Amino acid sequence: MQMYIRFIIPAKDEDSGKRMGLFQAFGELRDAGILYHYEEDQLIKIRDWFNENLEKPSSFSRSRKPHAQAVAISWFKDTAKIHLAKMYEFAAILKSHGYAVEVIRTERIGYIVYEDEYQATAEPYSDTPT
């Protein structure tokens, strides 16, 4: 059975009400101006790698309505080894600035609305850890 992995911090996203992912945390750190230049450069390099090597999900909702609220969250597949290694590298920098990064794993991510070789995006079930 497929295992899915998500990297999160305790802070909640205002739109989804779910815990934030690491890319959102990077935005906070960058805006606060507390990253060392080499850390910011490394995080930008990793973010850019993801932009080149991971498709942006085409859907964040089961609804076909154009203005439907996006409620789905993204997960890595456990087979996406390089992507996961990059996320652990990203997490290490955030941890060094006091972020409590949690890695959650589950086989039940919810109603899948987008999927590719490396990731799936799903509207979570009520018992899905988010």
C-alpha positions in Angstrom: 0.0 0.0 0.0 1.2 3.5 -0.8 2.5 5.6 2.1 2.2 9.4 1.9 4.5 11.9 3.6 3.9 15.5 4.5 6.2 18.1 6.2 4.5 20.6 8.4 4.9 23.1 11.2 2.5 23.8 14.0 1.2 27.2 12.6 -2.1 27.0 10.7 -2.8 28.3 7.3 -5.5 31.0 7.4 -7.2 29.7 4.2 -7.3 25.9 4.8 -7.2 25.8 8.6 -4.5 23.0 8.2 -1.0 23.2 9.5 1.4 25.0 7.2 3.9 23.3 4.9 7.6 24.2 4.8 7.4 26.4 1.8 5.0 28.7 3.7 7.3 28.7 6.7 10.2 29.7 4.4 8.1 32.7 3.3 7.7 33.8 6.9 11.4 33.5 7.7 12.3 35.3 4.5 9.9 38.1 5.3 11.2 38.4 8.8 14.7 38.9 7.5 16.4 36.5 9.9 17.9 34.0 7.5 21.6 34.1 6.9 22.3 34.9 3.2 23.7 31.4 2.6 20.6 29.8 4.1 18.3 31.9 2.0 20.3 31.0 -1.1 20.1 27.3 -0.2 16.3 27.4 0.4 15.8 29.3 -2.8 17.9 26.8 -4.7 15.8 23.9 -3.2 12.5 25.8 -4.0 13.7 26.4 -7.5 14.6 22.7 -7.9 11.0 21.8 -6.8 9.6 24.3 -9.3 11.6 22.5 -12.1 11.1 18.9 -10.9 7.6 18.7 -9.4 4.4 19.5 -11.3 2.0 22.0 -9.7 -1.2 20.2 -8.9 -4.0 21.0 -11.3 -6.7 20.7 -8.7 -7.2 21.4 -5.0 -10.9 20.6 -4.9 -13.2 17.8 -5.9 -15.7 20.5 -7.1 -15.6 21.4 -10.8 -16.9 24.9 -10.0 -14.2 27.5 -11.0 -14.4 29.4 -7.7 -14.7 26.4 -5.4 -12.8 26.7 -2.1 -9.4 24.9 -2.3 -9.4 22.4 0.6 -7.0 19.7 -0.6 -3.5 19.4 0.7 -0.4 17.9 -0.9 1.6 14.8 0.1 4.7 13.2 -1.2 4.7 9.6 -2.1 7.2 7.5 -0.2 8.8 6.5 -3.5 9.8 10.1 -4.3 13.2 9.6 -2.7 15.0 12.6 -4.2 12.1 14.9 -3.4 12.0 13.7 0.2 15.8 14.2 0.6 15.4 17.8 -0.6 12.6 18.3 1.9 14.7 17.0 4.8 17.4 19.4 3.8 14.9 22.2 3.7 13.5 21.1 7.1 17.0 21.2 8.7 17.4 24.9 8.0 14.0 25.7 9.4 14.7 23.7 12.5 17.9 25.6 13.0 15.7 28.7 13.4 13.4 27.2 16.0 10.7 25.8 13.7 9.2 22.6 15.0 9.0 20.6 11.8 6.9 17.4 11.9 6.9 14.7 9.3 3.6 12.9 9.2 3.0 9.6 7.4 -0.3 8.0 6.4 -1.8 5.6 3.9 -5.2 7.5 4.1 -4.8 11.0 2.7 -8.4 11.5 1.6 -10.2 12.0 -1.6 -7.4 12.3 -4.2 -8.0 15.2 -6.6 -4.6 15.2 -8.3 -1.8 12.6 -8.5 1.4 12.1 -10.4 4.6 10.0 -10.0 5.8 11.9 -6.9 2.8 13.4 -5.1 -0.9 13.3 -4.5 -3.2 16.1 -3.5 -6.3 15.2 -1.6 -9.2 16.5 0.4 -8.6 14.9 3.7 -10.8 12.5 5.5 -12.0 13.5 9.0 -9.3 11.2 10.5 -6.5 12.1 8.1 -3.6 13.7 10.1 -3.1 17.2 8.8 
